[in-house]
Amino acid sequence: MVIEIVESVKIRFLGGTMEVGRSAIAVQSGATQILVDYGVLMDREPGFPMHVPPNEVDAIIMTHSHIDHCGAIPIFHITGHTPVYGTPLGCELAELLITDFIHLSGYYLPYEYLDLQTMMEHCVYSGYRQSQKIGDATIELLNSGHIPGSCQAIVEVSGKRILYTSDFNTYDSRLVKGADQDYGEIDALILESTYANEDHLDRRVVEKEFMERVNNVVEQGGTVLVPAFSVGRSQEVLCILTANHFKHRVAFDGMAKDASEILMRHPNYLRDPKLFVEAINSTHWIRGWRDRRRAVKEPGVIVSPAGMLKGGNAIFYMNTIAKKEGNAVFLVSYQVPDSPGRTLLETHKFIIGGKMREVKADVAQFDFTSHCGRSQLLETVKLVGGDAQVFLMHGAEDNCQQLAEDIRREVGAVAVAPKAGAVFQI
């Protein structure tokens, strides 16, 4: 008689629970421990996930380049050499964003640029749907439809399959295809909850309104500032303008230009590479302060980071564009509470010339989200099936708890919103 011993799989939540930021999960079975993301909470001072000794980690999966998912990974390369699995594009974009993070927040960070370089030397590139063996575990990355090069992760170990969606979007955008949801059998689903309490408008409706508002401002001689995230949103705005045959001047500034050059080297991660190349070639790239001063005086569109107006060259443009009726500031990214962008939306005021002033330009927000809405999240749980345990993270506390309750009631699955440090056996 042969007795088969099946080891349980432990999932430990190190960060990103009931909050948006410092996403980090540990999956362990037997002698193998894999971290999935290890990000930073972006606040006045960076917040980090719970500590894990580097010598206890066999590998890290980096789902995408946003700092809240990868910004703490270089900690494992101060003295260690932990392999980091990700897509080639995801790794290149992470280097760009973490370099900028070090430049802006280096005083608060436990690592420096040299450690980032060590991390890059230990990146293991993986394509979508390519199985990789790590100890007694197998990992597979799937397109997440969030930003170019982003992925979901499936970790299979001890006969269990764990799916971590990370940030994902099942609908196509102008820039990337929607998430790959051919998951197969799943025993545990770790699901984001960013928009657990709302659905998004049809992207075509949002795009139509955006173009109508942009054309109306520019055709009357105004300038439109579009503050946008450097990776993903900036490039999508360019593609939207090009796809809709926008005939006026489009200026492009900031780190978004560096990100675009990286994307040009990886066209296979884009939904429509031809459209992207056309958008890039028809855009005026800002080369210096002379170009910036000229751009604010001419009718047209300026696309520039930062998406929440926390910094970047968008601040320079605000100082001129915000003061004139007939101009517009169109926000296309999520605005966290207390951010300058959120304050602008709620009060119509912004710090101009060192003082909080009334903004005379038109102000509006357009929901070009790269996250699933409530209906998409529930459909994903139904697709995976009622036998999978569901864990909710990457959302405000109320969102995570409400989505867990909705899943239990509407799908009948076991669903929980764990706290940081919680450990579950699968």
Secondary structure, DSSP 8 states (H G I E B T S, - for coil): ---------EEEEEE-TTSSS--EEEEEETTEEEEEEE--B-SSS-B------GGG-SEEE---S-HHHHTTGGGGGSS----EEE-HHHHHHHHHHHHHHHHHHGGG-S--HHHHHHHHHTEEE--TT--EEETTEEEEEEE-SSSTT-EEEEEEETTEEEEE--S---S--SSS--------S-SEEEEE-TTTT-----HHHHHHHHHHHHHHHHHTT-EEEEE--TTTHHHHHHHHHHHTT--S-EEE-THHHHHHHHHHT-GGGSS-HHHHHHHHHTSEE--SHHHHHHHTTSSEEEEES-TTSSSSTHHHHHHHHTTSTT-EEEE-S---TTSHHHHHHHHSEEEETTEEEE--SEEEE----SS--HHHHHHHHHHH-TTSEEEEESS-HHHHHHHHHHHHHHT---EE---TT-EEE-
